[in-house]
Amino acid sequence: MQKIGIFPLGIVLFPQSLYPLHIFEERYKELVNHCLSSGEVMGINLVSNSKMYEIGCTASVADVFKKYEDGKLDITIEGLKRYRLLNFIDGEKSYFMGEIEYIEEEDDFMDYQKLMDCVEVYNVIVEQIQGFHLDKIKLSNVNTKMPSYLLAQKAGLTPSQKQVLLEINSENKRLDYMYQHLRKITPVIHQADQVNKIIRNDGYLKPDNIR
């Protein structure tokens, strides 16, 4: 069990993902500066419809690309490891604190065929996206044991779907989930303007370990 600062947000952060944030609230400026000075991680938990989900992802501050005179920050955070929030602590710091336990993966190996199937459908979708450049994925450039999270960053998932994916403890099951989702949206992607908008605005930055 570990105690970390908690940053409730309206996003789902995946392991190995990069996400830009504008930090303006005093308590979260304090949290980010604490993480920068101490090297500690913070926890990102999805908040939706006044509910905070207990499964989240730890994050480090990967980059500070702008500092404002009033202390506001533009940063990039990097997702690290999934955890379960055991206890939520308010009042110990200006920001929220929580006791967490890390979640272990169920799989000993990844089914490569499942990845190939996902990439094939993903690349078909990329060909159909209108007005937005998205790179196809080359299997030879995939150098992660959890490619499902990287596929999910630009796949038109809603926040609730992203949370479902984050809570699955098996990479093979996550690939199954992504395959079913991608197959479902493929037939309508060329005419589904809303899906295009979701994909364009997911917010994740381009990761280095998949292209």
C-alpha distance (Angstrom), angle and dihedral (degrees) to the residues before:
residue distance angle dihedral
M1 . . .
Q2 3.81 . .
K3 3.80 133.9 .
I4 3.82 117.2 -136.2
G5 3.79 139.9 159.8
I6 3.80 112.9 -91.4
F7 3.80 124.1 -141.8
P8 3.84 110.1 -168.1
L9 3.80 110.4 -155.5
G10 3.77 141.3 166.6
I11 3.81 91.1 -113.4
V12 3.79 137.4 77.3
L13 3.79 113.3 -127.7
F14 3.81 115.8 -153.9
P15 3.79 126.4 -155.0
Q16 3.81 110.4 -94.5
S17 3.82 92.6 18.6
L18 3.79 127.6 123.1
Y19 3.80 120.5 -143.0
P20 3.84 130.7 179.3
L21 3.80 119.0 -133.5
H22 3.80 134.9 -175.0
I23 3.81 107.5 -145.0
F24 3.80 113.6 -155.7
E25 3.83 108.8 140.9
E26 3.79 112.9 95.6
R27 3.81 95.2 -129.4
Y28 3.78 92.8 51.6
K29 3.79 92.4 45.2
E30 3.81 84.7 56.2
L31 3.82 91.4 48.2
V32 3.81 93.8 49.3
N33 3.80 92.7 46.3
H34 3.80 89.8 49.0
C35 3.81 90.3 52.8
L36 3.79 90.8 47.7
S37 3.79 94.2 50.5
S38 3.81 97.3 40.3
G39 3.80 101.9 33.5
E40 3.80 89.3 -128.0
V41 3.80 124.1 142.1
M42 3.78 129.2 -119.1
G43 3.78 128.2 -145.3
I44 3.81 124.6 -118.6
N45 3.81 116.2 -156.0
L46 3.78 125.8 178.1
V47 3.81 116.0 -115.8
S48 3.80 114.8 -164.2
N49 3.81 129.9 161.5
S50 3.83 90.2 -4.3
K51 3.82 91.2 -55.4
M52 3.78 123.8 116.8
Y53 3.80 113.4 -153.9
E54 3.79 117.2 -134.2
I55 3.81 96.7 -140.5
G56 3.79 110.2 78.4
C57 3.78 142.2 148.7
T58 3.78 130.1 -112.8
A59 3.78 117.3 -124.3
S60 3.77 138.8 -162.9
V61 3.78 125.7 -156.5
A62 3.79 102.2 -105.3
D63 3.80 96.6 179.9
V64 3.79 142.6 -1.9
F65 3.78 104.7 -151.1
K66 3.79 99.4 171.5
K67 3.79 136.5 22.9
Y68 3.80 120.4 -167.8
E69 3.80 126.2 -149.5
D70 3.82 91.0 -115.4
G71 3.82 91.7 54.6
K72 3.78 98.5 -98.8
L73 3.78 115.2 142.6
D74 3.78 138.4 -153.9
I75 3.79 106.7 -153.0
T76 3.77 143.2 163.8
I77 3.78 117.7 -133.5
E78 3.79 125.3 -159.5
G79 3.80 122.0 -146.3
L80 3.81 114.3 -127.1
K81 3.82 121.2 166.5
R82 3.79 136.8 -2.7
Y83 3.79 118.9 -117.9
R84 3.77 143.3 174.1
L85 3.81 117.5 -122.3
L86 3.80 106.0 -130.5
N87 3.80 101.6 175.6
F88 3.78 130.9 12.6
I89 3.81 114.3 -145.6
D90 3.80 122.4 -162.7
G91 3.81 124.0 -178.2
E92 3.80 101.1 28.6
K93 3.82 91.2 94.9
S94 3.78 133.3 8.2
Y95 3.82 85.5 -101.4
F96 3.79 126.7 51.9
M97 3.78 120.6 -85.3
G98 3.76 128.8 -159.6
E99 3.78 141.9 -174.8
I100 3.79 110.8 -128.4
E101 3.78 141.5 -178.7
Y102 3.78 122.4 -153.8
I103 3.80 120.2 -118.2
E104 3.79 119.4 -129.6
E105 3.80 124.7 -144.0
E106 3.82 119.1 -109.5
D107 3.82 96.6 -149.0
D108 3.78 125.1 86.7
F109 3.80 91.5 -167.8
M110 3.79 140.6 11.4
D111 3.80 120.7 -115.1
Y112 3.80 101.2 -123.4
Q113 3.79 92.6 -161.0
K114 3.79 90.1 60.8
L115 3.79 89.5 53.7
M116 3.80 91.5 48.8
D117 3.81 90.7 51.7
C118 3.81 91.8 50.3
V119 3.79 93.8 47.5
E120 3.80 91.9 49.2
V121 3.81 92.6 54.5
Y122 3.81 92.5 40.5
N123 3.80 91.3 55.0
V124 3.80 91.2 49.9
I125 3.81 88.2 55.6
V126 3.81 91.7 48.4
E127 3.81 89.0 56.4
Q128 3.80 90.3 54.8
I129 3.81 100.1 45.8
Q130 3.80 110.1 113.2
G131 3.80 125.6 -145.8
F132 3.81 95.9 0.5
H133 3.78 130.0 86.0
L134 3.79 114.9 -133.8
D135 3.79 122.2 167.3
K136 3.77 121.6 -124.1
I137 3.78 116.9 -120.2
K138 3.78 120.1 -111.5
L139 3.79 112.6 -154.7
S140 3.79 89.7 -144.8
N141 3.82 88.9 62.5
V142 3.80 96.3 51.4
N143 3.80 105.5 104.4
T144 3.79 103.4 162.7
K145 3.79 134.3 93.5
M146 3.82 90.6 -139.0
P147 3.82 106.6 50.7
S148 3.81 92.0 151.6
Y149 3.81 90.0 76.9
L150 3.78 91.7 51.0
L151 3.80 92.7 47.9
A152 3.80 88.6 50.2
Q153 3.79 94.7 57.4
K154 3.82 92.9 77.7
A155 3.79 103.3 21.5
G156 3.80 103.5 101.4
L157 3.81 95.7 -106.0
T158 3.78 118.4 162.3
P159 3.83 117.9 -128.0
S160 3.81 90.6 -102.0
Q161 3.82 90.7 51.4
K162 3.79 90.6 49.0
Q163 3.80 89.3 51.7
V164 3.81 90.7 51.0
L165 3.80 89.3 52.3
L166 3.81 91.9 48.0
E167 3.80 90.6 53.2
I168 3.83 95.4 52.7
N169 3.81 108.9 102.0
S170 3.81 97.7 -157.7
E171 3.79 127.1 72.2
N172 3.79 91.0 -152.4
K173 3.81 90.8 52.8
R174 3.80 90.1 47.2
L175 3.81 89.7 52.8
D176 3.81 88.8 50.3
Y177 3.81 89.1 51.4
M178 3.80 92.1 49.1
Y179 3.81 92.5 46.5
Q180 3.79 92.5 53.4
H181 3.81 91.0 47.1
L182 3.79 93.9 48.2
R183 3.80 92.3 46.9
K184 3.80 89.8 50.6
I185 3.81 95.8 54.2
T186 3.82 97.7 37.6
P187 3.84 97.5 83.4
V188 3.80 93.3 53.1
I189 3.80 102.9 31.5
H190 3.82 94.4 102.3
Q191 3.79 91.6 57.0
A192 3.81 101.1 29.2
D193 3.79 102.8 96.1
Q194 3.79 90.8 175.0
V195 3.81 92.5 58.3
N196 3.80 89.4 49.1
K197 3.80 89.9 52.7
I198 3.82 91.7 49.5
I199 3.79 91.4 50.7
R200 3.80 91.9 47.6
N201 3.79 93.3 48.8
D202 3.81 103.3 40.9
G203 3.79 87.5 114.1
Y204 3.79 98.9 -142.0
L205 3.77 117.0 134.0
K206 3.78 121.5 -128.4
P207 3.83 108.8 -82.9
D208 3.79 121.4 -136.4
N209 3.80 97.0 -135.9
I210 3.79 98.9 61.5
R211 3.82 131.6 42.1
